[in-house]
Amino acid sequence: MKSVDIIPKSRGPQSCHCFFHSSFTLFFPSRYGCQAHARGSHAEVPVPAPAKDEVLLKLEAASLNPVDWKIQKGMLRPLFPRKFPHIPVTDVAGEVVEVGSGVEDFKAGDKVVSVLSHFSGGGLAEFAVAKKNLTVSRPAQVSAAEGAGLPVAGLTAHQALTQVVGINLDGSGPQKSILITAASGGVGHYAVQLAKLGNTHVTATCGARNIDLVKSLGADEVLDYKTPDGEALKSPSGRTFDAVIHCATGIPWSTFEPNLSTNGKVIDITPNASAMLTFALKKLTFSKKQLVPLLLSPKKENLECLVGLVKEGKLKTVIDSKHPLSKAEDAWAKSIDGHATGKIIVGP
């Protein structure tokens, strides 16, 4: 399907024109979140109009995250989404084509990276609107695909390491021993690289096929998660961990606890009910070893930091695969499969 190009009438903020564009839209014609009725299809939808504090983007790349299909499955109800049909995906890179009346930092033609709201989504489309306070400039050295991979996955890794663990990305501070599970995935591969910018020793787990990749990202030691030591999370050098960036699922607290240092923390980026119970119990019993459920709080300055690191060659986005928007369902299925290495990208 082809969209009609937006042609501004003049420079500066524009009123939105009533043209249509292609999107990959989730429909739930029956009960909310019922997999028997959940489906995605391509549709022509009106080009959105930017509000006062928004920019309208012509998208050049979008990246998928597990939270996207968890919304489809109803796993985050009743929070996300608020209504159907719903255009999913929040991590995008593109070119500004129109700005709201309150936007002064961007103009038509600017290349940017943005985080869209999970409430409204919009990333699997040709055009999307983004808030100015979650949009950052993208320099020429950072491709659209590299930039689009950063928001949710990169910001999660950044928040866990800098705010929870207290790692300084300039390498200062005391050395910390870090374990990163699922280190070849979206969050994990960024976490390895960011951790190594700090004063850390990084142990990582991944599948056998990705061991060399994770080593190349900077991990000091890598475990195949299917081996006995990998399942037990035992450091080959006998270390205990000051912090675990837990990007996998299905590992009980009893596996983590003997591998933690005296004040060790497990930062769980996808906490389930069991994790929340462990979190509460550890707090109530004043345990020195803690489980910390992480809820991402996207910040513009942190996204600017990540884009800057990519520009400087200190951080890279590993791209698992690229799919055209017309084949977005293939990217969707690959994300649900759960074995992507790095980021899954959808382009025009």
C-alpha positions, 0 to 999 in steps of 0.5 A: 500500500502507498501513502500520499506524501505530506506536502507542507503549505509553508515553513513552520508549524502546519495544520495536519492534512487529511491524507492516509498512510499505511500501518500494521494495526492490531484488531481485537474484534471480540474479547479483550486480549483473547488470542483466538480473536487477536489479529494484526493486519495492514490498514490505511489510517489517517496521518496523525496531527501533532499536538502543541508539544508533538512532532510528526515524523515520517518513519525510517525505522522502528524496533520491536520489544517483547512488551509490544506483543505482550500488549497484544496478548492482553498481558498488560491489561487494563493498562495497555492499550486503552482502545482498539484498533491499536497501532503497536510499537514505541521505538522509532527513528525518522524525519520531522515533517511537521511540528506543533505550535509549542515546539521550538527545538525541532524543524522539518527535515531534522533526523530524530529518535523518539520514544512513543507512548505505550498508551497510543503506540503508532510505530508500525506505520509510515507516520507517527507523532512523538512528544518533543520531550522524548525526541532527540536529534540523530546525527548522521553517524547514527543510522535510523535502524541503530537509533530505533533500537535504542529507546526501550532496550537501551534505556532499560539497560542504562537505567538499571546500570546507572541508577540502580547499580550505580555504575559510572559510564566514565569508568570511575568508581570501585569495580563491581562484578556484574552478571547479565542474563540473556546477554545477546537479547535486546536489553542484554546486548546493550547492558554488556556494552554499557557495563563495560564502559564502567569499572566492571567485570561482566559475566554473561549468559546466552545461547551457545551460538551467541557466545562469540558475539557477547564476548565481542561486545566486551563480556569478560566471561560468557556462559552457555545457559544450557550447561550446568554452570550456566543453569547454576549461574556460576562464574567461571572465575568463582566470583560472586555478583554485586548486581545481576541485570536479569533479562531472561525469564524462569530463573528462581531466586534460589538460583541467584541468591548463593551467587550474590555478594553480601549486598548483591541485587538482582534487577529484574527487567520483566518482574512477574508475580513471583518476583514481586513477592520476593521483592516484598519478602526481602524488604520485610525481612531487611535482607541485604540481598535484594530483588529490584523490580525495574519499571522503565522511566524514559528520560530525554537526557538518557536517550541523548546519552545513548545516541551520543555513545553510538555516534562515538563508536562506544555503543552499537545496536546489534540488528537481528533482522530487518523487515519492510512494513509490508511484512511487519507480521514476520517481524512480529512472529519473530519477536514472539518466538523469543530467540532474536539476537539484538534488535528486530527492525521494521522499515518502510 
